[in-house]
Every structure is written in structure tokens, then in C-alpha cells.
Amino acid sequence: MTGSAGGWQCTGIRWSGGGPAIGWYGRAERSSPLSCGQPLAFAARGERHCLGVRRAGKRTPCPAGRTVPGRAGSAQCPECARLDRSFSVAADTNAADPRPYRVYLAWFGPGMVKVGITAEERGPVRLLEQGAVTWAWLGRGPLMAARRTEELLRAALGVPDRIAYARKRAVRAGLPGEPERAREVAELHARAAGLAGWPESLERLGCEITDHAGPFGLAGLPVPARVVTELVPGAAVVGRLVGAAGPDLHFADGLVVDTRLLAGWELAAAPERAVTDAPLTDIAPPAEAGGQDGLF
């Protein structure tokens, strides 16, 4: 998993066709598919640079080519981040988006559920990107109706708008079985469907539950033990990939790599006999992994 010698920057993980790949940006954009069991050995080269702004399928480079801190959750400089958010559904600065939207219910672990929205044309990609293990659609309609429904259901169901990735990854190796996951989602779906106050322009959807344990490789996943906190020039990551969920890559030795920290770096093949020497921290047990980290 490396970029070519032509100055390809990693853009993090991409989910397409139900599977993960690592994205690259250089003379164009391309991706390298990932599969469970494959060995990965890469090292950071040079400095981490801003990836600019990607809109309508096209990426505009950062005009100043600014560097980005290694621990930042986004590979954007402040100026490009502001430009990105100036026309964003997530930031409520693109309320006129005419596309149909869907409201979803996503389950990440026991007691970890959220309600969100995504453009209908994206299908389940947003759920894969977030690491949703089990999920179901709730409704579909215009953007503002979907947004109002999202806010209504969050308040009525008592669920948050964000769940820290530290919490998600800490429980991933010890989740209850698929029937129990589906039951919890179905019960919440029924509660949501029974609420009054849904916008008339939003079509309610029946409960059809999808489980991502297969695409994520969760069966037999080792207990996450350590996570990379940043890359530094020359730092290597070496191991055998056994799973991928949301932005996280899981390795056979319990190492987890949040691919958002790879974005903006040029990655080269690690030297022969290299070992993981990127900065790491231990992953707290599930009971201690609460709160909101900086990389949600």
C-alpha cells in the first residue's frame, strides 16, 4: 500500500462497492483496494500537507501547499477547511441542496446509537465511513425535512449526534451477536416510527436492517490494544491487516491505524525488516473509553 514515486498523497480510506481502499491524490485520484490477511508495510515520507478541497468529485489543491500537524484529524489547513465548510450540508451552509436525503439509525455497540442523514445517492457509504456495525433507514425526503426529522428523533430517542471513535474501536472485538444487534436497532426503529411530529414531506421507510460485520471483518477480530497517534517523517507501520471499520485499520497484533492520520502524507514502502515505530498509545478498555475525542 504505497503511492508511486510521483508525489502521491494519501487521502485516507475510501469505501466503495462495500469494500475498503486507500485513496491517493497526485496527477489524478486513484485507490488501492484492501483485503483482510494482506501484509502492509509503509513509512511516512517528507511532511504532511493539506489536501485542499474536494467538491463535486473534483479536488482543488491547497493554493499555499501548507503543512498540517501530524495529530490533526483532518488533512486540511484552516483556510481550506473554512472554504470546505462554506458550502457544506454538515455545517448547514448548503440548505438549498436539491438532492433527496435519507435519515438513518446507526448502531456501533451496546448503548451506542445515533441518528443521522446522508444524500440518497451515496447509499450506505456514509454508514461504512462511520463504522456503523448495524443500521436501518428511517425515512427519505428533501434536505430540510430530513434535517428536522434528525433533530426530532435525536431529542425523542435521547441519542447523541456524534460518538467518539475511541468508544467505537474499544468495543469492536467483543460485540453481541447479530440477532441481538438487529433486535436493538428494530426496537429503536419502532420507537422512532411511533413518534408524532415527522415532517409531512418526509417518507417513512420500513425497518430493513443491514449488518456490516462481514465487510468490516469483525469475526475473530483481535482486541484492539494500541492505536497510532500520529505519523512523523520516516515513521513506519508494519503488520497484517485483519479488519477495517470506518476509518480504522485493524492489524493482527491488536494495532489500530486511523487512516485519517495517514491523509496528507506521501507513503513509501517500509525498509526491509522494519517494525512499527510510529507514536502509539494504549487503547483504554470500553468502560474507560467514553467522552469525545478529537477524531470523531
C-alpha positions, 0 to 999 in steps of 0.5 A: 500500500504505497503511492508511486514515486510521483508525489502521491498523497494519501487521502485516507480510506475510501469505501466503495462497492462495500469494500475498503481502499486507500485513496491517493491524490497526485496527477489524478485520484486513484485507490488501492483496494484492501483485503483482510490477511494482506501484509502492509508495510509503509513509512511516512515520507517528507511532511504532511500537507493539506489536501485542499478541497474536494467538491463535486468529485473534483479536488482543488489543491491547497493554493499555499501547499501548507503543512498540517500537524501530524495529530490533526484529524483532518488533512486540511489547513484552516483556510481550506477547511473554512472554504470546505465548510462554506458550502457544506450540508454538515455545517448547514451552509448548503440548505438549498441542496436539491438532492433527496436525503435519507435519515438513518439509525446507526448502531456501533455497540451496546448503548451506542446509537445515533441518528443521522442523514446522508444524500440518497445517492451515496447509499450506505457509504456514509454508514461504512465511513462511520463504522456503523456495525448495524443500521436501518433507514428511517425515512427519505425526503428533501434536505430540510425535512430530513434535517428536522426529522434528525433533530426530532428523533435525536431529542425523542430517542435521547441519542447523541449526534456524534460518538467518539471513535475511541468508544467505537474501536474499544468495543469492536472485538467483543460485540453481541451477536447479530440477532441481538444487534438487529433486535436493538436497532428494530426496537429503536426503529419502532420507537422512532416510527411511533413518534408524532411530529415527522415532517409531512414531506418526509417518507417513512421507510420500513425497518430493513436492517443491514449488518456490516460485520462481514465487510468490516471483518469483525469475526475473530477480530483481535482486541484492539490494544494500541492505536497510532497517534500520529505519523512523523517523517520516516515513521513506519507501520508494519503488520497484517491487516485483519479488519477495517471499520470506518476509518480504522485499520485493524492489524493482527497484533491488536494495532489500530491505524486511523487512516485519517492520520495517514491523509496528507502524507506521501507513503513509501514502502517500509525498509526491509525488516522494519517494525512499527515505530510510529507514536502509539498509545494504549487503547483504554478498555470500553468502560474507560473509553467514553467522552469525545475525542478529537477524531470523531 
